[in-house]
Amino acid sequence: MSSVDGKRMFWSHFRVGFYGLKFGDLDGQEFVYKEPALTKLAEISSRLEMALEDSSVVQPDRELESRDVDAVSG
């Protein structure tokens, strides 16, 4: 927890899953990433896309389908 102007600010948490053969032992596993308060989804998505080349980010309002994983894992 941090504070801004005396107001309590809690950490932001994001669920991140790794799907596809390219992730090896991580394939099918999900993790919770703890980020500083006020971190936006777009910010962490951008950082993950840069760190994990040739990967794609599936937004939370969309179901992940096997064809999506196959297309990325190719």
C-alpha positions as CSV (number, residue, x, y, z in Angstrom):
1,M,0.0,0.0,0.0
2,S,1.2,3.5,-0.8
3,S,-0.3,6.9,-0.3
4,V,-0.9,10.0,-2.4
5,D,-1.9,13.2,-0.7
6,G,-2.6,11.3,2.5
7,K,-5.1,8.9,0.7
8,R,-4.4,5.2,0.9
9,M,-3.6,3.7,-2.5
10,F,-3.6,-0.1,-2.8
11,W,-1.6,-2.2,-5.2
12,S,-3.0,-3.1,-8.6
13,H,-3.2,-6.8,-9.4
14,F,-3.3,-8.4,-12.8
15,R,-3.9,-12.1,-13.7
16,V,-1.5,-13.2,-16.5
17,G,-1.7,-16.5,-18.2
18,F,0.8,-18.2,-20.5
19,Y,-0.6,-20.3,-23.2
20,G,1.2,-22.1,-26.0
21,L,4.1,-24.4,-26.5
22,K,6.5,-21.5,-26.8
23,F,6.2,-21.0,-23.1
24,G,7.5,-24.5,-22.2
25,D,6.8,-25.4,-18.6
26,L,4.7,-22.2,-18.1
27,D,2.1,-23.3,-20.8
28,G,-1.3,-23.2,-19.3
29,Q,-0.2,-21.5,-16.0
30,E,-1.6,-18.3,-14.6
31,F,0.1,-15.9,-12.2
32,V,-1.0,-12.7,-10.4
33,Y,1.3,-9.8,-11.0
34,K,1.4,-7.1,-8.3
35,E,2.0,-3.6,-9.7
36,P,2.2,-0.2,-8.1
37,A,-1.1,1.6,-7.4
38,L,-2.9,3.2,-10.3
39,T,-1.1,0.9,-12.9
40,K,-3.5,0.7,-15.9
41,L,-4.2,-2.5,-17.9
42,A,-2.9,-0.8,-21.1
43,E,0.4,-0.1,-19.4
44,I,1.1,-3.7,-18.2
45,S,-0.2,-5.1,-21.5
46,S,2.3,-3.0,-23.4
47,R,5.2,-4.0,-21.1
48,L,4.3,-7.7,-21.5
49,E,4.1,-7.5,-25.3
50,M,7.5,-5.8,-25.4
51,A,9.1,-8.4,-23.0
52,L,7.5,-11.4,-24.7
53,E,8.2,-11.0,-28.4
54,D,6.0,-12.8,-30.9
55,S,3.2,-13.0,-28.3
56,S,-0.2,-11.4,-28.1
57,V,-2.2,-10.1,-25.2
58,V,-5.8,-11.3,-24.9
59,Q,-8.0,-8.7,-23.3
60,P,-10.1,-9.7,-20.2
61,D,-13.4,-9.2,-22.0
62,R,-12.5,-12.0,-24.6
63,E,-12.5,-15.7,-24.2
64,L,-9.3,-17.5,-25.1
65,E,-9.8,-20.2,-27.8
66,S,-7.5,-22.9,-28.9
67,R,-7.2,-21.4,-32.3
68,D,-5.8,-18.2,-30.8
69,V,-3.1,-20.2,-29.0
70,D,-2.3,-22.2,-32.1
71,A,-1.9,-19.1,-34.2
72,V,0.5,-17.5,-31.7
73,S,2.5,-20.7,-31.0
74,G,2.7,-21.6,-34.8
